[in-house]
Amino acid sequence: MSKTLAYYPGCSLHGTSGEFDASFRASARALDLTLLEIPGWDCCGNTAAHSINRLLATALPVNELAKVEQDMKLDAVAVPCAACYSRFKTGAHEVEDAETAADVRAVVGRAYAGGVTVQNLIDVYHDAVGLEELAARVTRPFRGLKIACYYGCLLTRPPKVTLADDPEYPTHMDDVVRAIGCEPVDWNYKTDCCGASLALTEQGIVDDLVSRILNDAKACGADAVAVACPLCQVNLDGRQSEILRKNSSWQTIPVIFLSQLVGRAVGVSDKELGLKKHLVDIAAVMA
Amino acid sequence: MTTTCTVSPLLAENVGTGCGENAYKCYQCKRCTSGCPVALYSDMHPAMIMRAVQLGQLDMVFDDKFIWLCTGCETCTTRCPQGIDIAAIIDELKIIARRDGRIPADAPSAVMLKLNYDSFVRWGRMWEVELITRDVLKRPTSVKSWLSLGPKMMLKGKINPTLKRGNTMAMKRMVQTSESITKANRQRQADAAAAHTGGES
């Protein structure tokens, strides 16, 4: 049965991570999910709003949730960008407080009744599609490709907002990659921070953090790292050339969006998956 | 050299009214610092920030770059045994630092956050290309780091130079309303605090 979800791509998926947007849409189509982009969506406020204008940071995602609930009349929204997802979940959590809700209502111009489930990329495959259904749809299974599932920060933290089962050692992405024939590896840096937007200003720190994460993935036997966040992908993939310049013995490791792995497994073409947009070549592991 | 030390007994209270968190609950177990990905890169670290907030040590908090290195990864908030939302306190300190003109010179992230904010306020959506261009204009030294990665990303088609605007009218209205409500709330809290102290000072 076909399901319909509202879709909030966010600025990164329209910017540096076009392949995330394309592969997510294509995988959803192959899985009979209808995605309806929120018309005229505005930025969720990202990292900047909550450290400059706290009320706006809450109001921006709630404004989008109100559109989904009252204009689109849908009960779930897919938010594949982990940073946007976090802002949506935080906004929804904060308007549970009556005083905040009143201020937010004044900013947004209407009340949000709380009727929309916010789903990140993993939730879409794990819950909206379901693991059994996903496994049944696989036409090109991976044959035991070893994947380090990297969750980063905001898919699970803070747990009072995300309601993640285990914020220190999440496993839902591992379940999803297993359903498409990959072998998730047990590793230590699943939820460590990649440096996020410090990549714009403090590249040395990001190179340290990225090296540590990827070294552990390699030491634990991974052939590739799977991600569900555009910023994690840009950092883990993009910083490797600079890390290699500083350390000539560096062994590169491909960093792939979960939507590209799922898309390939359910028969989406390589072109639609944007496999050539990565700085560390992913063709060999996706073959 | 004379060492000055600016102290404000109101710092913890101001943080509390801004973000609703009680800094006095911290008993210095340092779990926040142990898990912090950037604690190694500045003189201060999360537990020290919490102590400095309790003591009202403005210079310790605002002269150091730590709060501007915080990525908002929420590890401290997740692990705090006292349930303090430490990341929210760091955010509030960023708001106070900006308001009081206390951003240190070695904190490029403070500039970047504002460029980012201005970009989505202007267009309804954050425009990455604009962000990078304005950053280079403001911080010419940053051009070197952009050149190390930018051309490679462009060749791969990773950079989308175009911008699709959001609903700029709605954005403008929400920015203005949120600013005026925040200002009114702050005034109300300040009046209440003044009434509480019986008009002293």
Interface residues (C-beta under 8 A of the other chain):
Chain A: C11 S12 H14 G15 T16 S17 G18 G40 W41 D42 C43 G45 N46 T47 A48 A49 H50 S51 I52 N53 R54 L55 L56 A59 L60 N63 D103 A106 V107 V108 G109 C153 L154 R157 P158 P159 P167 E168 T191 D192 C193 G195 A196 S197 L198 L200 T201 E202 Q203 I205 L209 V234 G238 R239 S241 E242 R245 K276 K277 H278 L279
Chain B: G18 C19 P37 V38 Y41 L69 T71 G72 C73 E74 T75 T77 T78 D85 A87 D91 E92 K94 I95 R98 P108 S109 V111 M112 L113 K114 N116 Y117 F120 G124 R125 M126 W127 E128 V129 L131 I132 D135 S142 S145 S148 L149 K152 M153 K156 G157 K158 I159 N160 K164 G166 N167 A170 M171 R173 M174 V175 T177 S178 E179 I181 T182 N185
